[in-house]
Amino acid sequence: MYYTPDDVISLIDSLEEPYESEVVEFKEAKSSYSFKELGRYFSALSNEALIRGKRDAWLFFGLEDHKTVKGTNYRRDNPRSLQSLKNEIAGHVNTRSTFREIFELNYKSERVIAFQIPPAIAGMPTAFDKAAWSRDGSSLVPLSVDKYEEIRQMRQTDWTGEQVAGAKLEVLDEEAVNKAIELFLKKHEAHKEAFADMTKEELLEKAGITSGGKVTAASIILLGKPESARLLQGATPRITWTLYASDGSVMSYEHFDPPLLLAEDRVLAKIRNEKYRFLANGESLFPVEIMQYDPEIIRELLNNCIAHQDYSMQGRINVEEFEDHLVFINGGTFIPGSIERAMKPGYKPPYYRNPFLCDAMVQLDMIDTIAKGIPMIYSMQRKRYFPLPSYDLSDPNQVSVSVYGKSINESYSRLLFARPDLPLGIVYLLDKIQKHEEISKEQAAELHDLKLVEGRYPNLTITSAMASASGYEAEYERSKGLNDQACKSLILQMLEETGPAPRGKIVSLVRDLLPSTMTDKQKARKVSNLLASMKNADKSVICIGAGKGALWSLPDKG
């Protein structure tokens, strides 16, 4: 349930003796509080909320027994530090669940903090640092065996599959219904004879959109008329598209309400999708131009947002468009916990947030398979030689995915073009390197062994393992810079043709042939070292004069 600060104050006022309970706890926390104890209370209150059928549990700082108001200075000096508790707690909880919200209240002229805690997931007790806790009255205790079994044997309720009271089939949008039936029949074309004599109502049931001939929450999300959303008791099935200027200001926006089955095409039509060329020395790197965004990637990500949105948070799905990338945001924890886990072969999530809705979307071919979305969009993007989508999981209550509409590192793009055989896991590591994200020493060693990177850990750059396969050997050698011997030969050729020359003229000759990663100062120092080597070791040049007026020349052959 969505609360405002005033709602929370009203909740405190409404509490009656004995005030504290299995789902309400007061702590003074005058200036500090143990993070370990905070995590244990999160676990206990979350588990008790599920057992007792509560939508939330509450932990209050700044209140004592009998609801005595004391006030608290806990993390007072840094509001960001207070909100960062969400991510800190999620990192220690087995399901990555965390506070729904943290409220900083002015209650009876004192500062009070209210932590809103969600119930545990049915079938899976909430554990903090691998230990599950509960309450015995107002005491904190380890989760007992009987409570553990009670939670474990619970079946998770899926509100998207529940029949919506008072909703008849007339609340569904006719165009969306026809589109859904078309998609369902197309997916099951091999068995179309079995559906030939079915009515629309029967086909909707067969597709798993209705249940027992009745409208479900999933029916309204996917096929409902805009006004039907009011029947969902606070859940908000809405997509908001926002266009941003280069300075971050909002240029335009639009809301898209149910039916979300039709909204995806309308959102797609809003997104600017222009042709893009990769350039290398003025020539196109690839044989054809490509669009900035693959519409199928946009559809996949948008449909994933619809499928996995936590609608109980009463938020919306956001599609944010910037000059060179798109961002897709949906509410809810990232169930796999990490991208690496989601990419493992055979990965299956421990639970599904909206299984009825997801199953219906699979039947309509909106999502291919549950738990395969991330490897799929990674594969789609790598085939376009673009960066892989970036997942921002810093806020444990939402998932944010950025999709790039241009190359950000030409070496990476050329490598993908030349080496389509690279495993997706290796591409993922190379993508992290181009984005300057950390990888482990073991992963870096693997890339070194494959001759895909160079440099010392952690300062790695993508090399040209693609050179021999792609025909870009010469271009790569120029990007690396000429080797020392080649530079020396060029200097000797210049002095042979022009006679004695100052150091500055020699620097100008060689500068553009040195690695592009070097600064002008480093290039000048490099030339000085080359000249010193040619003079002292090779004896191939001499220096006439000193200081700024010195000239470099070939030695007298006589």
N, C-alpha and C positions, 0 to 999 in steps of 0.2 A: 504494500500500500504506500502511496505517495504522501509524505507528511511535509507540512511547512513548519517553521519554528513555532508559530502560534499553536499549531496542532499538537506539538510535543509538550508545550507548556500546559495546554488543556489536559493532555494525557496525565501529566504529573499531578495536576490538581484533582483529577478524577480518581486517583489511586486511594484505596481505602485500607484500613488496617486489616492484616498485619503489614501492609505496604509492600515489603519484599516477598518474593515468591520464587518458584522454580524458574520463572521467566522474567523476573525483575530483580535487579541488584543495585544497591547503593554503595558507593565508595567515596570517602572524603577526598583522597588523592590530593592533598593540600598543595604539594608542589611537584611531586614526581610519583611514578608508579612502575612497578616491575613489569617489563614487557612479557616475561614468561607468565606472570599471573594474569595479565590482560588476555593473552592467548588462551590460557586454560578456561577463563570465564567465557570467552567467545565460544570455545568448544562446548562447554556445559550448557550455556543458554541456548545455543543453536540446537543441540540434541533435545533439550527439554521442550523447545518450541515445537519441534516435529511431533514428539510423543503426545503433547497436549493439544495438537491441532491449532496452534497459534500461527498467525502470519508473520509475526515478529517477536523477538525478545528484546529487552532493554537493559543496558548497563549505564548507570549515571555516575559521573564524577562530580563532586561538590555537594552531595547529599549524604546524610548519615541515617542511622536507624531512626524510625519514627518520622522520616521525611524532614529531618532537621536540615536547614539550609546553611551550609558552611562556606560554599564557594571553593573554587580550585584555580591554581595557577599552572596546571599541567599543560606543558607546551604552549604557554601563553604568548611567548615572545615571537613565535614564528607560525602563523596560520598554515603555511605550506607544510611545516613539520607535522602539524596535527592531521592534516588530510593525507599525508604520506603514510599514515598508519594503515590505510586500506591496502596498499601494496605490500607493506611490511608483514601484515598478518597473512595475506594471501600466500606469501612465499613460504609460510610454515604450516599451512593447512592442506590436508590431503586432497581436498576437492578444489583448491584455490578459491574457495568462497571467502568473502570478507564482509565488512560492514556495508549495509545498504547505504547508510549515510551517517555522517558525524556532524552533530549540531552543536554549535557554540551559542548558548542561550544566556540572556539576561533575565534571571529568575529571582524575583524579590530582591532586586538590586545586587545580586551576586552572580558571578560567572559559573554556569553549570554546563557540563558537557554531556550530551546524550548520544550513546552509541546504539544505532538501530541494527539488530542482528537477525539475519534470515534463518529460517528453520533448516535443519539438515536435509539432505536429499534422501528420500525414502529408499531404504535398502542399504544405505551407506552412512554410518555414524560420522559426524564431524570430528576429526582428530587434529590436535595441535602438536607439532613435533612428534608425530606417530603415536600419540597417546590420546585416547578419547576420555572426556570428562562429562560429569553430570551434576545434578543437584540433589541433595537430601535436605528437603526444606529449603533453608537459605544457605546451607553449607556446600562447599565445593568438594566433590569426591570423584574418584575414578568411576568411569561408566561401568555399572554392574553388569553381570552376565545376562540377567533377565531383561534389562533395558537394551543391551546390545542386540539380543535376539529379537526383541520387539521391533527395533528399527530395521534389522536385517530382513525380517520377514514382511515388512511393509511393502506394498506395491506403490510405486510412484504414480500419482495422479497426473494425467495429461489433460489440461484444461482445453487444449485445442481440439480434442476429440469429444468433448462433452457437448451434449445437446443444449442449444441456447433457448432458454425459456421464452415462450411467446413468439419465436421466430418461425415463420412459414417460408415455403420456397419462394414466395413472391418477393422476399427481401433480396433475392439474388438478381444480379444484373444479367439481362438476357444475352447481351453480346459476350459477356465473360463466360456464361454457361455454354454457349455454342463453341467458343474458343476452347474451353476445357475439354469438351467432348471430342472436338477435332483433334486435339493433341493426344488424348487418350487412345482414340482409334488409330491414329498414326503410329503410336508406339507399339500397339498390339495388332498391327496390320496382318501379321501372319495368322492371326486367329479371328479375323474380322467376321467370318461366318457366324461365330458363336454370339456376336453382338448385334447381328443384323436386325433382329426383331425386338430389340430392347427399346424401351421408352427413354426419354431424357432422364427421368427420375431414376430409372434402373441403372443407367450408365453412370450417373453421379455416384450412386451407391457402390457400383462395381469399381469405380476409380478411387473409392475411399474418401470422398469429399463429404458426403453425408453419412449419417449413422442411423440405421433403423428407419430410413426415409425422412429423418429429421435434420434440420440445419444445425451444423456444429460451428464452433468458433473458427475452425479451419475454413469452413464454407464461406464465412463472412470475410475472413482475411483475404482469401483468394478471389472470391466471386461476388461478394456482397456489394450492394449499392452503397454509395458514400454514407448515407444517413444510417445504414444498418450498423455502423461501428458503435453507435450509442448502446446497442444491446449487449456489448461485451463487458459492461460494468467496470469501466476505467482503463482497460487495456487500450493501447493506442497503435493500431496498425496504420502507420503513415510513413511515407518516404518524403524527405525534404531535399531538394536539389538546390545548391547554392553555387553561384559563380563568383569567383574572387578576382580582383584586379591584381597587378603585380605588386602594389603597395599593401595588399592584404585587405583592402576595403571591399565591401559587398557590392557587386555590380547588378546582380539579379538573383532572384530565388523563386521557387514555386513548390507548393505542397501537392502531394499525390496521395489521395485516400483510396480505400477499397473501391473497386476490385484491384488488388495488387497484381493479379495475373495480367491485366492490361496496362498497369502502371509502368512495368519494366520497359515496354516499347516507348512510352511517352517520355520516360527519363532518358532513354538512349537517344531519342530525337533531340533532346536539349543539349547534349554534350557535343562540343566542337571536336571534329575528328578530321584533321587535315592530313595531306600527304607529307611524308617525311623521307628525306634522303640522307644516307650516311655519306660523308665526303672524306676523301683521302687525297690530298695534293690536287684538289680541283676535279677529281674524277669520282664518279659514283662507286662506292665500295661494293654495292650489290647490284645485280642486273636489273632490278625493277624497284620502283618506288613502293613504299608500303604506307598504310594508314597509321597514324599515331597509336590508335587503340584498336585491338581486335574486338568487334562487337560481342563475340562469344565469351571473351574474358569478362567484359562488363556484365553480361547476362549472368555468368556463373557467379561472380562476386555478389551481384545484387540479389540473386536468388538465394545464395548462402546467407545473406543478411536476413532475408525474409524467413528462411527456415530456422535459423538459430537465434533470432532476436528473443530476448527475455521480455515478453510483452507485459509481465507483471510489474516491471519497472516504470511503466507508463511513459517511456521515452519514445523517440522516433528513430527510424533509420535515416542516416544522413549520407548524401552523396555530395562531396565537395569537389568542385572543379577549379583547378589552378592552371597557370599557363602551360606547364609541362608535365603535370601529373594529376591523377584523380585519387580521392580518398573516400573509402567506404567505411562507415562506422555503424556498428550495431551494439545494442546493450546486452550485457550478460558476460559472465566469465568465459574465458577461453578454455573449453572443456579438456582438450589434450594437455594443457599445462605449458607446453613448449612446441615450437615448430619442429624441432628435431624429433620429438616423440611422434608427432603426427605424420612425419615422413617415413617412419620405419615400415618396412614391408609387413603387411598383415595387421597393421594397427587397427584396433577397434576401440572406440571411446567407452569409458566405464558406464556412461548413461547418455541418454538423448534428452535434450530439453523439450522438444516439441515433436515426439515421435509420430503422432497421428498426422500432423501437418507435413512433416518430412516425407512420410509414406505417400501422402496424396501428391506431393510435388514430384516424387519419383515416378508415380504413375502418369503424370502429365509431362514427363521428360524435362522438367524444369531444373532438376538436379539429377546427375547421372547415378551416383551411388553415395550413400552416406559414408563419411570418413575418407573419401577419395578426392575431395575438392581441392585441397592444397597441392598435392602432387600434380593434379590435372592442370591447374592454372600455371604452376611453375613450368610444366612441360610446354604449354601453349606459348608462354612468354619467351622461353629460351629459344623456341623455333623461330622467333622474330628477331633474335639476337639482341634483345633488350634486357635491362636489369630485371631480376625477379621481383615480384611484388614484395613489399616490406610490411611486416606485421609489427605494429606497436602494441605491446601488451602491458605498458607501464601502468595503465589504469585497470585494476583487476575487475572493474564492473563494466568494461566495454572492450570490444575488439576493433582495432583500426587497421585498415589495409590500404597501402599506397601503391598505385600502379603507374609506372613511368611511360610517358609518351615520346621518349627520346633516349638516345644513348648517353650515358654519363662517363664512359670510359671506352675509347676506341679499341684498346688492346683486348678488352673483354669481349666486345662485339665481334671483332675479327676472329678471335679464338673460337667462339661459338659457331661462326660461319664456316671455319675451316675444320672443326672437329665435332661434327654432329654425333659422333660416337661416344662422347664423354658421358659418364653416368650422371644422373641428376644430382646425386649427393656431392659430386665433385664440382659441378656447376654452382651449387648452393654455396660451397666454400669460396669459390672464385668471386661470386657475387658479394659475399661479405667483405672480401678484400677490397673490391672496387669501391665499396661504401665505407671503407675504413672502420669496419666492425671487427671485433676481436674473434680470433679462432685459437684453438689450443696448439701447443707445440707439436703434439702428435699429428694433428691435421696439417700443420705447416710442413712437417717432415714428409708427409704423404705427397703433398703438392710438389715439394722439391724433388722427390724421387721420380715423379712423373714429368719433371722439367717444365712445369706450368707456372712457377713463380721464381723470383730471384730476390736477393736481399736477405739481410739477417732478421730473424724473428725479433720483435713483432712487426718490423718495418718491411713489409713484403710488397712487391709489385708484380703484376702479371707479366710473364715473359711471352716469347713467341714460339711456344711449342707448336704453334700452328704454321710456322713459316714454311717448312718443307712440304706441307700438305696443301697450302693455299696458293703458292706462287707469289707470296708477298715478302720473299726473302730480302730483296733489295730494299724495300720500304722499311722493313724491320731493322736492317742494319743501319739505315740512316737515322732511325729513331733512337737506336742505341748509341750512335756516334761512331766515328772511325776509330780504329785502334791506334795505339801510340805509333807503331811503325808507319802506318799509312799517313798519319799527320806529319811525321818527320819527313817522309818522302815528298809530301806536298810542299813543305817549307823549303826543302832543298831545291825543288823545281822552281819555286818562286824566286829564290835568290839567284838561281842560274839565269833566269830570264830578265830580272829587273835590277840585279846588282844589290848592294848593301841596302838594308831596310831597317827602320826603327821597330822597336818591339810592338808599338801600337798597330802598325800596318800588318804585322804578322798575326796579331790577335784578331784583327778584322777578317783576315783570310780564313782562319781556322774556326772562329767562333761558331758559325752555323753548322760546322761538321762535328761538334762535340755533343754529348748527350743533352737532350732537351731538358732533362731534370736538373741540370746544373745552372746556377745563377751566373750572371755576367762576371761577378767577382771571382767565382770559382773557376770559370773558364779562363780568365786572365791569369790566375795563379797556375792553372794547368799548362798554359803556354809557356810561362816562365820556367816551370819544371822541365818541360820538354826541351827548351833551349839550353838549360843548364846541363841536361843529360847529353845533348848533342855536342856541347862544347867540351865537357869534362870526360865523358865516357867514350862517346863515338868519335870525338875529334873531327866532326864533320862540319862545324861552324866555328867562327871566331867572333869575339865582341870587340868593336873598335870604339874607344871612348868610354865614358861612364855617365851614370845618371840618366836624365830624360833625353839627352842628346846622343846616347849610345846607339851605334848601328851594328846590326848583325850581318855577317857576310860569310861567303865561302872562303876557306883558307887559300892562301896563295899557292897555286899549283907548282910554281917555280921553286 
